[in-house]
């Protein structure tokens, strides 16, 4: 059985040279739990990304007339099953 996780932190992030557009500090965390039997021919795992469901920008594009941006994906939870041949 394996338990894995990671945490990343970002301090305030500015998207333009004049520092008009910024994002507050945030933390993103992911985790997974997997199990492989003794014969190691297969593995099953459950995982989650963005555990705290932080709403943060992945990128922002400031422009002269308007701004647009893309958010990080919301919390996702899933399972995987792997087979070795």
C-alpha beads as a LAMMPS data file, in Angstrom:
LAMMPS data file: protein, C-alpha beads

85 atoms
84 bonds

1 atom types
1 bond types

-500.0 500.0 xlo xhi
-500.0 500.0 ylo yhi
-500.0 500.0 zlo zhi

Masses

1 110.0

Atoms # bond

1 1 1 0.000 0.000 0.000
2 1 1 1.305 3.459 -0.857
3 1 1 0.107 6.849 0.284
4 1 1 1.343 9.822 -1.726
5 1 1 0.673 13.508 -1.492
6 1 1 2.024 16.874 -2.476
7 1 1 1.411 20.439 -1.431
8 1 1 2.395 23.573 -3.324
9 1 1 2.257 27.127 -2.037
10 1 1 2.289 30.357 -4.025
11 1 1 2.759 33.770 -2.515
12 1 1 1.052 36.796 -4.047
13 1 1 1.409 36.668 -7.814
14 1 1 1.266 39.714 -10.086
15 1 1 0.193 39.378 -13.710
16 1 1 1.281 42.756 -15.079
17 1 1 4.218 45.146 -14.804
18 1 1 2.193 47.829 -13.005
19 1 1 1.039 45.328 -10.338
20 1 1 -2.632 46.144 -10.982
21 1 1 -3.731 42.520 -11.328
22 1 1 -2.699 40.033 -8.682
23 1 1 -3.746 36.842 -6.987
24 1 1 -3.658 36.319 -3.228
25 1 1 -1.405 33.602 -1.765
26 1 1 -2.815 30.085 -2.066
27 1 1 -2.017 26.437 -1.377
28 1 1 -2.882 23.478 -3.618
29 1 1 -2.762 19.876 -2.392
30 1 1 -3.185 16.459 -4.016
31 1 1 -3.242 12.922 -2.595
32 1 1 -3.439 9.316 -3.725
33 1 1 -3.725 5.928 -2.061
34 1 1 -2.796 2.799 -4.020
35 1 1 -2.551 -0.918 -3.407
36 1 1 -0.639 -3.563 -5.350
37 1 1 -0.978 -7.269 -4.460
38 1 1 2.047 -9.496 -3.923
39 1 1 2.110 -10.759 -7.526
40 1 1 2.350 -7.090 -8.712
41 1 1 0.370 -7.738 -11.913
42 1 1 -2.184 -5.041 -11.151
43 1 1 -2.718 -1.982 -9.034
44 1 1 -5.782 -0.087 -7.827
45 1 1 -5.692 3.518 -6.645
46 1 1 -7.936 6.347 -5.507
47 1 1 -6.799 9.934 -5.889
48 1 1 -7.878 13.521 -5.426
49 1 1 -6.553 16.802 -6.812
50 1 1 -7.106 20.298 -5.415
51 1 1 -8.321 18.799 -2.129
52 1 1 -9.335 22.139 -0.618
53 1 1 -11.109 23.162 -3.834
54 1 1 -9.151 26.431 -4.098
55 1 1 -10.468 28.825 -6.743
56 1 1 -7.274 30.281 -8.210
57 1 1 -6.165 31.443 -11.616
58 1 1 -3.905 29.203 -13.628
59 1 1 -3.172 32.161 -15.889
60 1 1 -4.439 35.678 -16.449
61 1 1 -4.001 37.868 -19.524
62 1 1 -4.377 41.586 -18.831
63 1 1 -5.149 43.598 -21.944
64 1 1 -5.662 47.251 -22.809
65 1 1 -9.472 46.940 -23.007
66 1 1 -10.280 43.827 -20.966
67 1 1 -8.764 40.931 -19.053
68 1 1 -9.318 37.217 -19.245
69 1 1 -7.984 34.204 -17.445
70 1 1 -8.291 30.501 -16.820
71 1 1 -8.944 28.896 -13.450
72 1 1 -7.218 25.808 -12.067
73 1 1 -9.507 22.792 -12.220
74 1 1 -11.800 22.349 -9.217
75 1 1 -11.452 19.392 -6.862
76 1 1 -11.407 16.100 -8.753
77 1 1 -11.714 12.663 -7.187
78 1 1 -11.170 9.461 -9.122
79 1 1 -9.963 5.899 -9.181
80 1 1 -7.643 3.997 -11.490
81 1 1 -7.039 0.341 -12.172
82 1 1 -3.796 -0.702 -13.881
83 1 1 -2.882 -4.107 -15.294
84 1 1 0.622 -5.184 -16.370
85 1 1 0.959 -7.585 -19.296

Bonds

1 1 1 2
2 1 2 3
3 1 3 4
4 1 4 5
5 1 5 6
6 1 6 7
7 1 7 8
8 1 8 9
9 1 9 10
10 1 10 11
11 1 11 12
12 1 12 13
13 1 13 14
14 1 14 15
15 1 15 16
16 1 16 17
17 1 17 18
18 1 18 19
19 1 19 20
20 1 20 21
21 1 21 22
22 1 22 23
23 1 23 24
24 1 24 25
25 1 25 26
26 1 26 27
27 1 27 28
28 1 28 29
29 1 29 30
30 1 30 31
31 1 31 32
32 1 32 33
33 1 33 34
34 1 34 35
35 1 35 36
36 1 36 37
37 1 37 38
38 1 38 39
39 1 39 40
40 1 40 41
41 1 41 42
42 1 42 43
43 1 43 44
44 1 44 45
45 1 45 46
46 1 46 47
47 1 47 48
48 1 48 49
49 1 49 50
50 1 50 51
51 1 51 52
52 1 52 53
53 1 53 54
54 1 54 55
55 1 55 56
56 1 56 57
57 1 57 58
58 1 58 59
59 1 59 60
60 1 60 61
61 1 61 62
62 1 62 63
63 1 63 64
64 1 64 65
65 1 65 66
66 1 66 67
67 1 67 68
68 1 68 69
69 1 69 70
70 1 70 71
71 1 71 72
72 1 72 73
73 1 73 74
74 1 74 75
75 1 75 76
76 1 76 77
77 1 77 78
78 1 78 79
79 1 79 80
80 1 80 81
81 1 81 82
82 1 82 83
83 1 83 84
84 1 84 85
